[in-house]
Amino acid sequence: MKHIASALAVTLALGACAQVEQASAPAPAAPAPASDAAPAASAPAITAGTAEQFDTTSAEDRAAATQAPAEGAQRLGTTVASLGAPTEPGIWLETPLVSAVTPGRVEAAGGASVNLELRPSGGSAGSGSQISLAALRLLELPLTSLPELTVFSR
């Protein structure tokens, strides 16, 4: 009983010390000066739209990415990839497995593969990779997945 009374006293003391401030309304913004310049185009909001709207690759790009793998590809290793910047166009993988931009290919566990551009991520070995929205869609993997990919250079 003594512990309950002590806990209650501490709770009441802390409650008495708490101060609640009301948020004041922000001052109205000054009107923007008139200008002859056209308004700057803004990037689409990441929270709006669908994967199809953000995937700006052409049908030709997608066809080239899904062609049979070239012979003589060198296996670089495996990496776990997350979705990269969805507004960055192209079919690419940013990975610590390369030190320069090079053509390559990734293969998912289910056997699906895609030809893409390998870009250095600057991360340390084993730090994971980021894959483009278009590449992830071509591999038919969920956008929120963290697939393990086998990476090849061509």
CNS distance restraints for C-alpha pairs under 8 A (distance, minus, plus):
assign (resid   1 and name CA) (resid   5 and name CA) 6.33 0.50 0.50
assign (resid   2 and name CA) (resid   6 and name CA) 6.26 0.50 0.50
assign (resid   3 and name CA) (resid   7 and name CA) 6.11 0.50 0.50
assign (resid   4 and name CA) (resid   8 and name CA) 6.08 0.50 0.50
assign (resid   5 and name CA) (resid   9 and name CA) 6.13 0.50 0.50
assign (resid   6 and name CA) (resid  10 and name CA) 6.26 0.50 0.50
assign (resid   7 and name CA) (resid  11 and name CA) 6.15 0.50 0.50
assign (resid   8 and name CA) (resid  12 and name CA) 6.16 0.50 0.50
assign (resid   9 and name CA) (resid  13 and name CA) 6.11 0.50 0.50
assign (resid  10 and name CA) (resid  14 and name CA) 6.11 0.50 0.50
assign (resid  11 and name CA) (resid  15 and name CA) 6.07 0.50 0.50
assign (resid  12 and name CA) (resid  16 and name CA) 6.14 0.50 0.50
assign (resid  13 and name CA) (resid  17 and name CA) 6.43 0.50 0.50
assign (resid  14 and name CA) (resid  18 and name CA) 6.42 0.50 0.50
assign (resid  44 and name CA) (resid  48 and name CA) 7.44 0.50 0.50
assign (resid  45 and name CA) (resid  49 and name CA) 7.84 0.50 0.50
assign (resid  46 and name CA) (resid  86 and name CA) 7.73 0.50 0.50
assign (resid  46 and name CA) (resid  87 and name CA) 7.91 0.50 0.50
assign (resid  49 and name CA) (resid  53 and name CA) 6.17 0.50 0.50
assign (resid  49 and name CA) (resid  54 and name CA) 7.46 0.50 0.50
assign (resid  50 and name CA) (resid  54 and name CA) 6.65 0.50 0.50
assign (resid  51 and name CA) (resid  55 and name CA) 6.02 0.50 0.50
assign (resid  51 and name CA) (resid 133 and name CA) 7.49 0.50 0.50
assign (resid  52 and name CA) (resid  56 and name CA) 7.70 0.50 0.50
assign (resid  54 and name CA) (resid  86 and name CA) 6.37 0.50 0.50
assign (resid  54 and name CA) (resid  87 and name CA) 5.94 0.50 0.50
assign (resid  54 and name CA) (resid 133 and name CA) 7.81 0.50 0.50
assign (resid  55 and name CA) (resid  86 and name CA) 7.71 0.50 0.50
assign (resid  55 and name CA) (resid  87 and name CA) 7.83 0.50 0.50
assign (resid  55 and name CA) (resid  89 and name CA) 7.04 0.50 0.50
assign (resid  55 and name CA) (resid 133 and name CA) 6.45 0.50 0.50
assign (resid  55 and name CA) (resid 134 and name CA) 5.58 0.50 0.50
assign (resid  56 and name CA) (resid  89 and name CA) 6.25 0.50 0.50
assign (resid  56 and name CA) (resid  90 and name CA) 7.57 0.50 0.50
assign (resid  56 and name CA) (resid 134 and name CA) 7.91 0.50 0.50
assign (resid  57 and name CA) (resid  61 and name CA) 6.04 0.50 0.50
assign (resid  57 and name CA) (resid  62 and name CA) 6.76 0.50 0.50
assign (resid  57 and name CA) (resid  89 and name CA) 6.91 0.50 0.50
assign (resid  57 and name CA) (resid  90 and name CA) 6.13 0.50 0.50
assign (resid  57 and name CA) (resid  91 and name CA) 7.74 0.50 0.50
assign (resid  57 and name CA) (resid 134 and name CA) 6.91 0.50 0.50
assign (resid  58 and name CA) (resid  62 and name CA) 6.36 0.50 0.50
assign (resid  59 and name CA) (resid  63 and name CA) 6.12 0.50 0.50
assign (resid  60 and name CA) (resid  64 and name CA) 6.19 0.50 0.50
assign (resid  61 and name CA) (resid  65 and name CA) 6.16 0.50 0.50
assign (resid  62 and name CA) (resid  66 and name CA) 6.35 0.50 0.50
assign (resid  62 and name CA) (resid 138 and name CA) 7.51 0.50 0.50
assign (resid  63 and name CA) (resid  67 and name CA) 6.46 0.50 0.50
assign (resid  64 and name CA) (resid 115 and name CA) 7.41 0.50 0.50
assign (resid  65 and name CA) (resid  91 and name CA) 7.74 0.50 0.50
assign (resid  65 and name CA) (resid 114 and name CA) 5.27 0.50 0.50
assign (resid  65 and name CA) (resid 115 and name CA) 4.45 0.50 0.50
assign (resid  65 and name CA) (resid 116 and name CA) 6.29 0.50 0.50
assign (resid  66 and name CA) (resid 113 and name CA) 7.09 0.50 0.50
assign (resid  66 and name CA) (resid 114 and name CA) 5.26 0.50 0.50
assign (resid  66 and name CA) (resid 115 and name CA) 6.35 0.50 0.50
assign (resid  66 and name CA) (resid 138 and name CA) 7.62 0.50 0.50
assign (resid  67 and name CA) (resid 114 and name CA) 7.72 0.50 0.50
assign (resid  67 and name CA) (resid 115 and name CA) 7.43 0.50 0.50
assign (resid  69 and name CA) (resid  73 and name CA) 7.97 0.50 0.50
assign (resid  69 and name CA) (resid 105 and name CA) 7.43 0.50 0.50
assign (resid  69 and name CA) (resid 115 and name CA) 7.19 0.50 0.50
assign (resid  70 and name CA) (resid 154 and name CA) 6.85 0.50 0.50
assign (resid  71 and name CA) (resid 154 and name CA) 8.00 0.50 0.50
assign (resid  72 and name CA) (resid 154 and name CA) 6.94 0.50 0.50
assign (resid  73 and name CA) (resid 104 and name CA) 7.95 0.50 0.50
assign (resid  73 and name CA) (resid 152 and name CA) 5.93 0.50 0.50
assign (resid  73 and name CA) (resid 153 and name CA) 5.53 0.50 0.50
assign (resid  73 and name CA) (resid 154 and name CA) 4.60 0.50 0.50
assign (resid  74 and name CA) (resid 152 and name CA) 5.30 0.50 0.50
assign (resid  74 and name CA) (resid 153 and name CA) 5.25 0.50 0.50
assign (resid  74 and name CA) (resid 154 and name CA) 6.52 0.50 0.50
assign (resid  75 and name CA) (resid 150 and name CA) 7.52 0.50 0.50
assign (resid  75 and name CA) (resid 151 and name CA) 6.08 0.50 0.50
assign (resid  75 and name CA) (resid 152 and name CA) 4.39 0.50 0.50
assign (resid  75 and name CA) (resid 153 and name CA) 6.59 0.50 0.50
assign (resid  76 and name CA) (resid  97 and name CA) 6.51 0.50 0.50
assign (resid  76 and name CA) (resid 150 and name CA) 7.67 0.50 0.50
assign (resid  76 and name CA) (resid 151 and name CA) 5.51 0.50 0.50
assign (resid  76 and name CA) (resid 152 and name CA) 5.33 0.50 0.50
assign (resid  76 and name CA) (resid 153 and name CA) 6.79 0.50 0.50
assign (resid  77 and name CA) (resid  97 and name CA) 7.23 0.50 0.50
assign (resid  77 and name CA) (resid 150 and name CA) 5.82 0.50 0.50
assign (resid  77 and name CA) (resid 151 and name CA) 5.57 0.50 0.50
assign (resid  77 and name CA) (resid 152 and name CA) 7.39 0.50 0.50
assign (resid  78 and name CA) (resid 148 and name CA) 6.65 0.50 0.50
assign (resid  78 and name CA) (resid 149 and name CA) 5.44 0.50 0.50
assign (resid  78 and name CA) (resid 150 and name CA) 4.35 0.50 0.50
assign (resid  78 and name CA) (resid 151 and name CA) 5.81 0.50 0.50
assign (resid  79 and name CA) (resid  95 and name CA) 7.81 0.50 0.50
assign (resid  79 and name CA) (resid 126 and name CA) 7.05 0.50 0.50
assign (resid  79 and name CA) (resid 128 and name CA) 5.56 0.50 0.50
assign (resid  79 and name CA) (resid 129 and name CA) 6.39 0.50 0.50
assign (resid  79 and name CA) (resid 148 and name CA) 5.54 0.50 0.50
assign (resid  79 and name CA) (resid 149 and name CA) 5.39 0.50 0.50
assign (resid  79 and name CA) (resid 150 and name CA) 6.58 0.50 0.50
assign (resid  79 and name CA) (resid 151 and name CA) 7.40 0.50 0.50
assign (resid  80 and name CA) (resid 128 and name CA) 5.11 0.50 0.50
assign (resid  80 and name CA) (resid 129 and name CA) 6.09 0.50 0.50
assign (resid  80 and name CA) (resid 146 and name CA) 6.06 0.50 0.50
assign (resid  80 and name CA) (resid 147 and name CA) 5.58 0.50 0.50
assign (resid  80 and name CA) (resid 148 and name CA) 4.36 0.50 0.50
assign (resid  80 and name CA) (resid 149 and name CA) 6.17 0.50 0.50
assign (resid  81 and name CA) (resid 128 and name CA) 5.85 0.50 0.50
assign (resid  81 and name CA) (resid 129 and name CA) 4.52 0.50 0.50
assign (resid  81 and name CA) (resid 130 and name CA) 5.01 0.50 0.50
assign (resid  81 and name CA) (resid 131 and name CA) 6.08 0.50 0.50
assign (resid  81 and name CA) (resid 146 and name CA) 5.43 0.50 0.50
assign (resid  81 and name CA) (resid 147 and name CA) 5.75 0.50 0.50
assign (resid  81 and name CA) (resid 148 and name CA) 6.50 0.50 0.50
assign (resid  81 and name CA) (resid 149 and name CA) 7.13 0.50 0.50
assign (resid  82 and name CA) (resid 128 and name CA) 7.95 0.50 0.50
assign (resid  82 and name CA) (resid 129 and name CA) 6.46 0.50 0.50
assign (resid  82 and name CA) (resid 130 and name CA) 4.90 0.50 0.50
assign (resid  82 and name CA) (resid 131 and name CA) 6.11 0.50 0.50
assign (resid  82 and name CA) (resid 144 and name CA) 7.41 0.50 0.50
assign (resid  82 and name CA) (resid 145 and name CA) 6.82 0.50 0.50
assign (resid  82 and name CA) (resid 146 and name CA) 5.21 0.50 0.50
assign (resid  82 and name CA) (resid 147 and name CA) 7.37 0.50 0.50
assign (resid  83 and name CA) (resid 130 and name CA) 5.50 0.50 0.50
assign (resid  83 and name CA) (resid 131 and name CA) 5.20 0.50 0.50
assign (resid  83 and name CA) (resid 132 and name CA) 6.16 0.50 0.50
assign (resid  83 and name CA) (resid 133 and name CA) 6.37 0.50 0.50
assign (resid  83 and name CA) (resid 136 and name CA) 7.49 0.50 0.50
assign (resid  83 and name CA) (resid 143 and name CA) 6.44 0.50 0.50
assign (resid  83 and name CA) (resid 144 and name CA) 7.09 0.50 0.50
assign (resid  83 and name CA) (resid 145 and name CA) 7.99 0.50 0.50
assign (resid  84 and name CA) (resid 130 and name CA) 4.68 0.50 0.50
assign (resid  84 and name CA) (resid 131 and name CA) 5.11 0.50 0.50
assign (resid  84 and name CA) (resid 132 and name CA) 5.29 0.50 0.50
assign (resid  84 and name CA) (resid 133 and name CA) 6.88 0.50 0.50
assign (resid  85 and name CA) (resid 132 and name CA) 6.88 0.50 0.50
assign (resid  85 and name CA) (resid 133 and name CA) 7.63 0.50 0.50
assign (resid  86 and name CA) (resid 132 and name CA) 6.68 0.50 0.50
assign (resid  86 and name CA) (resid 133 and name CA) 5.51 0.50 0.50
assign (resid  88 and name CA) (resid 132 and name CA) 7.40 0.50 0.50
assign (resid  89 and name CA) (resid 132 and name CA) 7.58 0.50 0.50
assign (resid  89 and name CA) (resid 134 and name CA) 7.87 0.50 0.50
assign (resid  90 and name CA) (resid 132 and name CA) 6.90 0.50 0.50
assign (resid  90 and name CA) (resid 134 and name CA) 6.73 0.50 0.50
assign (resid  91 and name CA) (resid 115 and name CA) 7.98 0.50 0.50
assign (resid  91 and name CA) (resid 116 and name CA) 5.26 0.50 0.50
assign (resid  91 and name CA) (resid 117 and name CA) 6.37 0.50 0.50
assign (resid  91 and name CA) (resid 131 and name CA) 7.98 0.50 0.50
assign (resid  91 and name CA) (resid 132 and name CA) 5.75 0.50 0.50
assign (resid  91 and name CA) (resid 133 and name CA) 7.65 0.50 0.50
assign (resid  91 and name CA) (resid 134 and name CA) 5.62 0.50 0.50
assign (resid  91 and name CA) (resid 135 and name CA) 5.14 0.50 0.50
assign (resid  92 and name CA) (resid 116 and name CA) 5.04 0.50 0.50
assign (resid  92 and name CA) (resid 117 and name CA) 4.50 0.50 0.50
assign (resid  92 and name CA) (resid 118 and name CA) 5.81 0.50 0.50
assign (resid  92 and name CA) (resid 119 and name CA) 7.01 0.50 0.50
assign (resid  92 and name CA) (resid 131 and name CA) 6.02 0.50 0.50
assign (resid  92 and name CA) (resid 132 and name CA) 5.43 0.50 0.50
assign (resid  92 and name CA) (resid 135 and name CA) 6.62 0.50 0.50
assign (resid  93 and name CA) (resid 116 and name CA) 7.07 0.50 0.50
assign (resid  93 and name CA) (resid 117 and name CA) 6.33 0.50 0.50
assign (resid  93 and name CA) (resid 118 and name CA) 5.06 0.50 0.50
assign (resid  93 and name CA) (resid 119 and name CA) 5.95 0.50 0.50
assign (resid  93 and name CA) (resid 129 and name CA) 6.84 0.50 0.50
assign (resid  93 and name CA) (resid 130 and name CA) 5.76 0.50 0.50
assign (resid  93 and name CA) (resid 131 and name CA) 4.43 0.50 0.50
assign (resid  93 and name CA) (resid 132 and name CA) 6.33 0.50 0.50
assign (resid  94 and name CA) (resid 118 and name CA) 6.08 0.50 0.50
assign (resid  94 and name CA) (resid 119 and name CA) 4.56 0.50 0.50
assign (resid  94 and name CA) (resid 120 and name CA) 5.47 0.50 0.50
assign (resid  94 and name CA) (resid 121 and name CA) 4.93 0.50 0.50
assign (resid  94 and name CA) (resid 129 and name CA) 5.49 0.50 0.50
assign (resid  94 and name CA) (resid 130 and name CA) 5.16 0.50 0.50
assign (resid  94 and name CA) (resid 131 and name CA) 6.33 0.50 0.50
assign (resid  95 and name CA) (resid 118 and name CA) 7.02 0.50 0.50
assign (resid  95 and name CA) (resid 119 and name CA) 6.19 0.50 0.50
assign (resid  95 and name CA) (resid 120 and name CA) 5.27 0.50 0.50
assign (resid  95 and name CA) (resid 121 and name CA) 4.80 0.50 0.50
assign (resid  95 and name CA) (resid 122 and name CA) 7.65 0.50 0.50
assign (resid  95 and name CA) (resid 123 and name CA) 7.44 0.50 0.50
assign (resid  95 and name CA) (resid 128 and name CA) 6.71 0.50 0.50
assign (resid  95 and name CA) (resid 129 and name CA) 4.53 0.50 0.50
assign (resid  95 and name CA) (resid 130 and name CA) 6.72 0.50 0.50
assign (resid  96 and name CA) (resid 120 and name CA) 5.65 0.50 0.50
assign (resid  96 and name CA) (resid 121 and name CA) 5.21 0.50 0.50
assign (resid  96 and name CA) (resid 122 and name CA) 5.95 0.50 0.50
assign (resid  96 and name CA) (resid 123 and name CA) 5.27 0.50 0.50
assign (resid  96 and name CA) (resid 124 and name CA) 6.07 0.50 0.50
assign (resid  96 and name CA) (resid 125 and name CA) 5.68 0.50 0.50
assign (resid  96 and name CA) (resid 126 and name CA) 7.44 0.50 0.50
assign (resid  96 and name CA) (resid 127 and name CA) 7.17 0.50 0.50
assign (resid  96 and name CA) (resid 128 and name CA) 7.28 0.50 0.50
assign (resid  96 and name CA) (resid 129 and name CA) 7.00 0.50 0.50
assign (resid  97 and name CA) (resid 120 and name CA) 7.15 0.50 0.50
assign (resid  97 and name CA) (resid 125 and name CA) 6.94 0.50 0.50
assign (resid  98 and name CA) (resid 102 and name CA) 7.89 0.50 0.50
assign (resid  98 and name CA) (resid 118 and name CA) 7.06 0.50 0.50
assign (resid  98 and name CA) (resid 119 and name CA) 6.75 0.50 0.50
assign (resid  98 and name CA) (resid 120 and name CA) 5.19 0.50 0.50
assign (resid  98 and name CA) (resid 121 and name CA) 7.96 0.50 0.50
assign (resid  99 and name CA) (resid 119 and name CA) 7.62 0.50 0.50
assign (resid  99 and name CA) (resid 120 and name CA) 5.11 0.50 0.50
assign (resid  99 and name CA) (resid 122 and name CA) 7.68 0.50 0.50
assign (resid 100 and name CA) (resid 118 and name CA) 7.93 0.50 0.50
assign (resid 100 and name CA) (resid 119 and name CA) 6.35 0.50 0.50
assign (resid 100 and name CA) (resid 120 and name CA) 5.68 0.50 0.50
assign (resid 101 and name CA) (resid 117 and name CA) 6.89 0.50 0.50
assign (resid 101 and name CA) (resid 118 and name CA) 5.56 0.50 0.50
assign (resid 101 and name CA) (resid 119 and name CA) 4.61 0.50 0.50
assign (resid 101 and name CA) (resid 120 and name CA) 6.37 0.50 0.50
assign (resid 102 and name CA) (resid 117 and name CA) 5.95 0.50 0.50
assign (resid 102 and name CA) (resid 118 and name CA) 5.24 0.50 0.50
assign (resid 102 and name CA) (resid 119 and name CA) 6.79 0.50 0.50
assign (resid 102 and name CA) (resid 153 and name CA) 7.10 0.50 0.50
assign (resid 102 and name CA) (resid 154 and name CA) 7.82 0.50 0.50
assign (resid 103 and name CA) (resid 115 and name CA) 7.56 0.50 0.50
assign (resid 103 and name CA) (resid 116 and name CA) 6.11 0.50 0.50
assign (resid 103 and name CA) (resid 117 and name CA) 4.73 0.50 0.50
assign (resid 103 and name CA) (resid 118 and name CA) 5.81 0.50 0.50
assign (resid 103 and name CA) (resid 153 and name CA) 6.17 0.50 0.50
assign (resid 103 and name CA) (resid 154 and name CA) 5.78 0.50 0.50
assign (resid 104 and name CA) (resid 115 and name CA) 5.80 0.50 0.50
assign (resid 104 and name CA) (resid 116 and name CA) 5.42 0.50 0.50
assign (resid 104 and name CA) (resid 117 and name CA) 5.77 0.50 0.50
assign (resid 104 and name CA) (resid 118 and name CA) 5.78 0.50 0.50
assign (resid 104 and name CA) (resid 151 and name CA) 7.33 0.50 0.50
assign (resid 104 and name CA) (resid 152 and name CA) 5.45 0.50 0.50
assign (resid 104 and name CA) (resid 153 and name CA) 4.11 0.50 0.50
assign (resid 104 and name CA) (resid 154 and name CA) 5.02 0.50 0.50
assign (resid 105 and name CA) (resid 113 and name CA) 6.87 0.50 0.50
assign (resid 105 and name CA) (resid 114 and name CA) 5.54 0.50 0.50
assign (resid 105 and name CA) (resid 115 and name CA) 4.22 0.50 0.50
assign (resid 105 and name CA) (resid 116 and name CA) 5.52 0.50 0.50
assign (resid 105 and name CA) (resid 117 and name CA) 7.72 0.50 0.50
assign (resid 105 and name CA) (resid 118 and name CA) 7.92 0.50 0.50
assign (resid 105 and name CA) (resid 151 and name CA) 5.98 0.50 0.50
assign (resid 105 and name CA) (resid 152 and name CA) 5.09 0.50 0.50
assign (resid 105 and name CA) (resid 153 and name CA) 6.29 0.50 0.50
assign (resid 105 and name CA) (resid 154 and name CA) 7.30 0.50 0.50
assign (resid 106 and name CA) (resid 113 and name CA) 5.51 0.50 0.50
assign (resid 106 and name CA) (resid 114 and name CA) 5.65 0.50 0.50
assign (resid 106 and name CA) (resid 115 and name CA) 6.66 0.50 0.50
assign (resid 106 and name CA) (resid 116 and name CA) 7.54 0.50 0.50
assign (resid 106 and name CA) (resid 149 and name CA) 6.00 0.50 0.50
assign (resid 106 and name CA) (resid 150 and name CA) 5.47 0.50 0.50
assign (resid 106 and name CA) (resid 151 and name CA) 4.59 0.50 0.50
assign (resid 106 and name CA) (resid 152 and name CA) 6.12 0.50 0.50
assign (resid 107 and name CA) (resid 111 and name CA) 6.11 0.50 0.50
assign (resid 107 and name CA) (resid 112 and name CA) 5.71 0.50 0.50
assign (resid 107 and name CA) (resid 113 and name CA) 4.16 0.50 0.50
assign (resid 107 and name CA) (resid 114 and name CA) 6.69 0.50 0.50
assign (resid 107 and name CA) (resid 149 and name CA) 5.50 0.50 0.50
assign (resid 107 and name CA) (resid 150 and name CA) 5.13 0.50 0.50
assign (resid 107 and name CA) (resid 151 and name CA) 6.66 0.50 0.50
assign (resid 108 and name CA) (resid 112 and name CA) 5.43 0.50 0.50
assign (resid 108 and name CA) (resid 113 and name CA) 6.19 0.50 0.50
assign (resid 108 and name CA) (resid 139 and name CA) 7.14 0.50 0.50
assign (resid 108 and name CA) (resid 147 and name CA) 7.03 0.50 0.50
assign (resid 108 and name CA) (resid 148 and name CA) 6.58 0.50 0.50
assign (resid 108 and name CA) (resid 149 and name CA) 4.93 0.50 0.50
assign (resid 108 and name CA) (resid 150 and name CA) 6.61 0.50 0.50
assign (resid 109 and name CA) (resid 147 and name CA) 7.82 0.50 0.50
assign (resid 109 and name CA) (resid 148 and name CA) 6.88 0.50 0.50
assign (resid 109 and name CA) (resid 149 and name CA) 6.84 0.50 0.50
assign (resid 112 and name CA) (resid 139 and name CA) 5.65 0.50 0.50
assign (resid 112 and name CA) (resid 140 and name CA) 7.97 0.50 0.50
assign (resid 113 and name CA) (resid 139 and name CA) 6.28 0.50 0.50
assign (resid 114 and name CA) (resid 135 and name CA) 6.87 0.50 0.50
assign (resid 114 and name CA) (resid 138 and name CA) 6.89 0.50 0.50
assign (resid 114 and name CA) (resid 139 and name CA) 6.70 0.50 0.50
assign (resid 116 and name CA) (resid 135 and name CA) 7.48 0.50 0.50
assign (resid 118 and name CA) (resid 153 and name CA) 7.84 0.50 0.50
assign (resid 121 and name CA) (resid 129 and name CA) 7.25 0.50 0.50
assign (resid 123 and name CA) (resid 127 and name CA) 5.99 0.50 0.50
assign (resid 123 and name CA) (resid 128 and name CA) 7.92 0.50 0.50
assign (resid 131 and name CA) (resid 135 and name CA) 6.56 0.50 0.50
assign (resid 131 and name CA) (resid 136 and name CA) 6.60 0.50 0.50
assign (resid 132 and name CA) (resid 136 and name CA) 6.26 0.50 0.50
assign (resid 133 and name CA) (resid 137 and name CA) 6.20 0.50 0.50
assign (resid 133 and name CA) (resid 143 and name CA) 7.45 0.50 0.50
assign (resid 134 and name CA) (resid 138 and name CA) 6.20 0.50 0.50
assign (resid 135 and name CA) (resid 139 and name CA) 6.26 0.50 0.50
assign (resid 136 and name CA) (resid 140 and name CA) 6.32 0.50 0.50
assign (resid 136 and name CA) (resid 141 and name CA) 5.74 0.50 0.50
assign (resid 136 and name CA) (resid 142 and name CA) 7.47 0.50 0.50
assign (resid 136 and name CA) (resid 143 and name CA) 6.77 0.50 0.50
assign (resid 137 and name CA) (resid 141 and name CA) 6.11 0.50 0.50
assign (resid 137 and name CA) (resid 142 and name CA) 7.61 0.50 0.50
assign (resid 137 and name CA) (resid 143 and name CA) 7.56 0.50 0.50
assign (resid 141 and name CA) (resid 145 and name CA) 6.86 0.50 0.50
assign (resid 141 and name CA) (resid 147 and name CA) 7.90 0.50 0.50
